[in-house]
């Protein structure tokens, strides 16, 4: 209960602090997205400005990278990344002036023009997919859904919560235009009265917004007809798991997404609320993505939501929160269950960083992994009917093709298997290892459509 209080005590649209001090350095990775790494367009010794493009896309499945500060590029080198690997990054020493490029609003754009603006602005989803990829698919998109059920949804500049909500609605309209989708929806949490109040204080085409609850089997189609509008705002119970987009899509639209497919398969594009705000900023103000808001909690003296420059080292974010309270045992980025523990606080904040948790040393439970008991608790816990223990054992031995035979790519990385394992096996980490290895070997891996033979392909486990 104490941990929940730490997360809740700084949740307010009006209580976001801004880290505006001049940093010693910023480290901006050229790959903050799924897909191809950007090519650097600056060199050591160059002076850059705030908002200047420093990473150019060499492929469609990519997203541009911009400088978050003005200053001198000291080097371009491979440095530690929050993902646990080393990524080529632009290291900049900020100056006192903090000059920015001249931001030019895009004005009226065609659907393809909006998609190009999104790519150029470097907008990506919190799970890493470039937003323009979600909107420009081979499938026809008829509904764009903004997922505002996460508490990590605030960023950018606004005057009041209602003003922020209005910008989100405008961003949704731009996303609908980009996808050429006739309908849109914004989904908020039922237990978040501040967000609900913010949207109900806003207007939609001159009319007041009503946040309608999703009750029983009602889906957004009901409210399109009931309210006589193409854009609705609805509320639902909070959902755990960033990878549960298919279940989220079903809860909202009633459309069942086939296993291993994304919501675009059924004509739905699901974007984050940060995306909607970023699209608004890119089109209306010409501002690319170079800042984000992160929640800092745990063993820090002053837990808070804080707006920081992308590329800010974690240690500087912690210092802005008063520093560590006591000796931290572990620093976790993006959630205690599915997040990644960092081996250094020199790693930078990226576009996909939403939270930083400093775990106290006394809270750490260090277990020694033992042999699998074949108890099948992980199988019972898996929401997508995998055999996690078998996949983990194969991944540990480097037998990745056999992992693919067991549908490892269907894993949604919820972490339930590792949490229930009595042998304390590192199941989630090994599954991620297998998926990452397969993606390197088979960039266009076709995921299986159903788990018809899970656990029955290995000749008795040999």
N, C-alpha and C positions, 0 to 999 in steps of 0.2 A: 504494500500500500504506500509505503514511503517513496518508492521509486516512481509510482504513478504521480504523486504529488510534485515531484521534481519536474516531470514533463508538463504538468498542468499549470504550475505557478507562473510561467512566463508566456502563456498562450493568450495573446491579445493583439488585435490589429493595431492598437494604439501604443503598444509598448515594445516596438522594435527599435533597438539601438543600431547605430551605424558606426562601423569601425573606419574612422576617417584619418587616422594618424599615418604619417609617412613611414612605410615599412623599410626594413633594411634591404629586402629583395622580394620579388614575387617570382613564382615558378609556374609557368603556364604550359601544361602538356599540349602537344599537338594532336593528341588523340584523347578526346573526352567523350567518345561516342562509340557505338558499335560500327564496324565497317573499316574503311581504309584510313590510315593515318594521313593527316594533312602534310603538305610540303611547306617548309618554312619559306617565307618571302622576305625575311630580314636576315641580317648577318651580325656577328659580333661587332660592336662599335657603332651600330646604327642607333639613331634616336627615334623613339616611337612615341605616339600620342595615345591618349585614352580613346578607345573605340577603333583604333587602326587595325586593319587586318594583318595578322602575322602568320596565319596558316591558311593556305589555299587548297581547295579540294581538287584531287586528281581523278576522282571517280564520282558517280552519282551517290553511292552509299557512303556518304561522308558529310561532314558539317564544318563550316569555316570556323576559325579561331581568331579572336581579337584580343588586343592588349587591354588590360584593365587599368593600367597606369601609364603615365608618361615618364620617360627616363631613357637610360642607355642600356642596350642589349649587351650584357657582359659575356654571355656564351650561349651556345645551343648544345645541349648534352643530354644523355640518358640519365635520368634521376629517378628515385623512388616515386611510385604512383600509388594512390589509395587502393587500387585494385590488387596490389601485392607484387607487381612486376616493375620493371624499369621502362620508362617511356621517354622518347626524345621530347625535350621541352625547351622553351625559350625562357632564359633567366634574365630578368630585368632589374636594374638598380633604379628605383623611383627617384625623381627629382622633386624639388619643392614646388614647382609651378603647377603641375598636374593639368597641363593643357590637353584639350580634347580636339578631335577632328570636328569639322563642321557637319553636324548631323542634318541630313536632308530628308524630310518626309517623302515617302514614296508616292503619295497621292492615290488617284484612282488607278487600279490595276486589274488586269484580266486574271482569271483563275491561275493560268500558268505564271503570270507575273507575281502573284502572291506566293506561289510555291518557290519561285526563284528567290524572292525576298526572304523567305523563311530560311532557305539554305544559306544564303549570303549572311544572314544575321546570326547564324550558328545556333539555331534553336533545336534542342534535343529533348526527348522525354526523360523523366527521372530514371527510367530503366535503361537508358542509353540509345534507344532507336532515334535516328534523326527524324524530326517531325515531318519533313517533306516526303519522306518515304511512306509514312502512314497515310498521307493524303493522296498521293499519286500512285495508286495501285492498278493492277490489271482488272480488279473487281470494281464494279460500280458501287460507290458509296452513297447511301441515301440518308444516313443519319450520322451526325457528329455529336459525340457525348463528351462533356467536360467533367472529369472526375475530380470533384472538390471534397472528397471524403477524407483525404489525408490532412493532417494538421500542418504539414510542411508545404503550405501553398502560397505564402505571402512573399512578394518581392516587388522591387521597383518603387516608383514614386507615385503618391496619391495624396489627396487632401483629407478625405474622410473614408471610413469603411464603405459608405454608400457610393462614393466616387470610384473606389476600387472595384466594387461589384459592377458598376456601369462599364468600366473598362473591360472587365471579363466578358460581359455580354457583347460588347463591340468586337472583342477578339474572337468570340465564338462565331459571329457573323462573317468575319474574315475567313475563318477556318472552313465554314460552310461554303463560302464562295470558292475557296481554293479546291475543295473536294467536289464542287458542284452538287452539293447535297441539299435537298429541299427542306430538311428538318434538323433541329438541334436540341440538345438538352444539357442542363447543368445539374449535377447530382451532388448534394451536400449531406452532411451527417445529421441525423435526428437529434443527437446529443450535443450539438454545437449551436447554441442560441445566438451567439454573436454573429456567426456567418449568416444564419437565417435572417436575422434582423437587418444585416447589411444588404442582402439581396431584396428584402421586402421594402427597404427604403429607396431602392433604385427604381428606374422606370424602363419599360420596354416599348419602344415605338410610341412614347407618350402615355402609356398606360402603366398603372402600378403593377409590380411583380408580386405574384402569389406563390409561395413555396408550398407545393402540394406533397403530402406524404404518400409513399408507396405502401399501400395496405393490401394484405392478402395477395390475390393474383392480379391486382391492377398493375399495368405497365404504362410506359410513357405514351403509348398509342391512345390510351383512354383519355389522358389529359390533353393531348392534341385536339381531340374531338370535343371534350368537355369545355376547354377554355377557348377553342376556336383560334388557335395560334400555332405557328410553326416552330416556336421556341418555348420550352417549358423549363421551370426550375422545380426539382423534386428533392425529397429527402428520404434517406434510407438508413438502416442500421449500419454501423461501421463494419468494415471487412478487414481481416488480417491477410497480408500477403501481397506483395507488389506484383507477383506473377499470376494472380488470379483474375486476369482480365476476362477470360472466357466466362467464368462464373458471374463476374460483375456484369458482363454484357447480357447474360441470360436474365439476371435479376431485374435489369432495367428495361430490356426490350422484349423478353420472352423468346428470343431466338437462341437456339442451341448451336454453339460453335463446335465443329468437329474437333476431336482430339488432335493436337499438334498443329492446328491452324490458328490464325489470329482472327480477331473480330471482323476484319475486312472481308473474310470469307462469307459472312452473312450480311454484308453491306453496312457495317458500322465502323467508324473510326473513333477510338477512345484516346483522348488527349488529356494531359494534366492541366490544372488550372494555372500553373506557372507558364505553361505553353501559351495559353490564351492571352495572358498579360504580356508575354514577350512578343507575340505576334502583333498585338496592339501597339506596343512601343516601337517595333520595327517599321510598321507601315505608317503610323500616324506621326511618329517623331524621328524615324530613321535611326533609332538606337539599337545596336546589336547586343547580344548577351555578353556581359562582362562582370556582372554582379549577381549574387544570390543570397538568400537568407537561410541560415542554418540554425537549428536548435542545439544549444550546448547545455548538457546536464550531467549529473553524477557528481564526481569528486572535484567540483570547482567551487570557488567561493561565491560566485554570483551567477547561477544558471540563468540563461536568457536566450531570446531569439535575437540574432544579430545579423545585420546586412554587411557582407564582406565582399571584397574584390576577388574574383576568380584568380587563383594562383597564390592566395595568401597561405603561408605555411600554418599548419594546425597549431603550432606552438604560439603564434601570434594571436590566433583566435582565443586560445586558452588564457593568454595574458590579458586580453580584453575583458575576460570574464573574472578577473581578479586572481588568476593563477590557480594552481591545484590546491585543494584543501587536504593536506596530508599527502601521503605517498600513493600515487595511482598505481594500480596493478596492471591495468590494460586500457588501451585507448581504442574505441570501436567506432567505426564510421558506418552510418546508415543502418542502425538497428541492432539490438542486442542479440537477436536470434539469427537473423539472416545477414547481418552486417559483417564487415571484415575488420579483424584486429590488426592494428598497425604496429610495425616494429620500430618506427621512429615518428616523432611528431614534426619532422621536417617535411613530410609529404604535404602537397598543396590541396586546398579546396578546389573542386572541379565543378562543372555544370551539374553533375549528378549527385553532388554532396547535399544531403538534406539534414543530417544530424551528426553530432559528435557526442559520444558518451564516454566519460572517464570513469572506469570501474574502480572502486576502492579495492585495495589489496585484500582486506578482510572478506570481501564479497566473492573473491575468486575461489572457485572449486577446481582443483587440479586433479583430474583422474587419469589413471594409467589405462590405456586401451588394452583389452584382453581379446582372446579369440572369440569369434562369433559363436553364440550358443544355439543358433538356429531356432530361436524362440518364436520368430515371426511377428514380434511386436511392431517392428518397422513396417511390415506388410499390412498389418491391421491399421496402422496410423496413416499410411500413404493415401492421400485423397485422389490420386490418379492411378491406383492399382498397379504399382510397380513392385519389384522385389529389391528394395534398396540395399540390403546387406549383400546380396549376390553381386549387384552392380559395383558396390564399393570394393569388394574383394578383387574383382576383375580389374578395376581401375588401379588399385594398388599394385597390381602385377603388370600394368601396362597393356592389358588386353582390351584395347579400346573398341575394336571392331565387334567383339563379343558384347561389350556394353551397349553398342548401338543395336545389336540383335535383341537386347532386353529393353529397348525403348528408352534409353537414358535421356534422349532429347525431349521426352515428354515431361521430365521432372520440372516442377514449378518452383523448386528450391524453397519450400516453406519451412524446412528444418524440423518437422515433426519426427522424422525417423531418428535423427541424432538425439533429440530430446528424450525419446522413449527407450533408447538402446541401453540395456543393463550392462553390456560389455564396454560402454563408453567409446564405441568406434567412431571415428571421424567421418561419418557417412556423407554428410552434406559436402564437406570439403573435397572428398574423393570423387563424388559425383560431379561437382563443379570442375574438378581437374579433368575428368573424362570428357565432359562437354567442351571445355576449352581446347583440349587436344584434338578432338574430332573436328571442331570448326577450323582449326589450322590446316588439317589434312584435307578436309572436304568442305570448302567454303560454302558450297551450295548444297549442303546435306539436306536430303529430303526426309523429313521426320515421318515415322510410321503412323498410320491412321488409326490403328487400334492395337490393344495389347492382347492378342489372341493366344500367344504361346509363352507368356511371361513365366520364367522359371523352369521351362521344360526343354531348353535347347542345348544344355551343356552335358548331356550324357551322364546324368547322375552327379553333376558337379565337378567332373574331372576337367 
